[in-house]
């Protein structure tokens, strides 16, 4: 477990390295690279996803046990996630800059996005909740291009800041190859 790692926390990525694993106590120490550069609100009891050096995805999860300061995090020994819970590509928070206009002219706020998926905001209890349902429309970013997409719903998760909204997550399908490349380039420009 010693070496570089990336933690995913609240939609943000925190690169760093593991310095002191202690399997007997069930703990390890994570030291973020450039801690002042990361605007992440880490709290004791929060679960983070872990991507190890050489891994393509976030395949483990650990709990923050103690925060000595912004520069040393004590975490529980990571538990391997089953494939259904692993993120296939890193997500970025939309921060109000992305929307999806559906075929019915409804405009939905995008919570987070990645090369392979979207999280869409709905009032709790509304929107598609079934696996396999889909939403077709135009994905738009403020000041950027638009993309014709289909979102194949895969999950519903709670909204982090309250019970008024929930997030419907799904696999993103962009049929046109040129549009798909342009979308991935847009995400790369945003740091994803």
N, C-alpha and C positions, 0 to 999 in steps of 0.2 A: 504493500500500500504506500510505500514511500515514493515520492516523485510528484510530477505535475498533475493537476486536476482542475476541472472547471465545475463550479457549483451553479445551479439554476435556482434562483430565489426571487419570487414575486415578479416573474417575467424578465428578470435581468440575469446576465451571466457574469460570474465573478471568477476570473482565472487566479490561480495560485498554486501552492504546493503543500503537500503533506509532509510534516517534519517528524512527528513523534507518535507513531501508532502504538497503542498499548492494548493488545488483544485480551489480556487477562482482566483488565478493567472494562473492556468493551468501549474504548474511547480512542479517538485520534485527534491530532491538532492540525488545523488548516490555517495557513498564512496567506491572505490575499496578496496578489501582486498590486502594488500601488493602491493601498487601502483608501487614500484620500480621493482617488479618482472615481470611486464607485459610490453612486448615490443609492445605496441599498439599506433598507431598514431591517437589519437582522435582529431577531428577538429570540430569547431562550424559549424552547418548545416548538419552534418552527421547523418544519421538515424541508429539506433541500434535496434536489436531485443531483447526482454526481456523475460526471463523465471523466474517466481516467485517461491518462496519456495512452494514445494508440487506439482508443475506442471511438467509434463513429457516433454513438448516441449516449443518452443519459440512461444508464441501465441499473443504477443503484439509488437508494434513498437513505438519508441519515437525518437525525434530529440534532438541532443545536442544543447542547447541554449547558454550555457556559460561554460567555463572551468576556474575555479578559480585557479587551479593548477592540478597536477596529482592526487591529493587526494580528490577533490570535483568537481563533474560534475553536472551541472544544466540541467535537461532534461524537455521536454514537457510532459504533462500528456499522458501516453501510450494509444494508440488506439488498440483495439483488432483486430487482423488480421483474415481474413476469412480463413477457413480450407485449401483452395487451396494454400495459401501463407505461411502456417506454416511449419517450418522445423520439420521433424519427428525425426531426430537424429542429434547430433552436427557434424559439418564438420571440417576437418583440412585441412590446405593448404598443397599441395603436395610438393611444393618447389623444383621441378625438380627431385624428388626421385622416382616418379611413372610414368609409361607409360602403354599404352594399345596397344598391337599389334593385329591388326584386322585380320580377315580371309584372306584378300587380301594382308597381309604382310605390311600394312601401320603402322607406329609407331606414335601414338598420345600422346601428353603430357597431363597429368592429372593436372587440376588446383586445385581441391579440392575433398575430398572424405569423406564418412561416412559409417556407417554400412549398410545404405539403398540406397546410391546414389553416383554418380560420376559427376564431372564437367569436360568436355573435351575441350581442346583448339583447335580452328579452325581459319584459316584466316577468317576475317569477310565476311559473305555471303556464306561461303562454309560449307560442312558437312551437316548432316541431320538437317532439321529445322522443320520437321513436327512431331506433337505429335503422338506417336505410332510407329514411325520408330525405328529400333533397330540396334545396333552395337554388333557384337559377336567377341570375341577374348580372348587374354590372358593378364590379368592385372599383371604387374610386379613392384616390388619395388627394388631399389638398395640395395643389401645385404640381401634381404628377399626372401621369397618363391614367386611363381607365382600362379595365380588362373584363372581357366577358367570361364568367365563371359559373361553375356549379359546385355547391357545397353539399357533400353527402354526409348527413348527420351521423355521428358515432357516439356522442356522449353529452350529458348535461352535468354541469358542475356549479357549485354555489359561487356567487359573486363575492369577491374578497371583502368588500366594504359594506356589507349589509344584506338584508333578506329581501329587499324590494326588487332586485334583479337576479337573473341567473344567466349563465353563459352556455349557449349551445355550441358545442365544438364539432368540427367535421373535417373530412378530407376534402382538400381543394382540387378541383379538376379544371384545367384550362386546356381546351381541346386544340387550339391553334398553337403550333410549335413556336412561331415567332413571338406571339404574345406571351407564352410561357417563359421564354428566354428573357424577354423584356421585363417581366414581373420579377424573375430571379435577380436580374441586374439591379432593379429598383431596390429589392431587399438588401442586396450586397452593399449598395450605396448607403443604406441606413444602418449598416453594421451587423446584419444578420448572416 
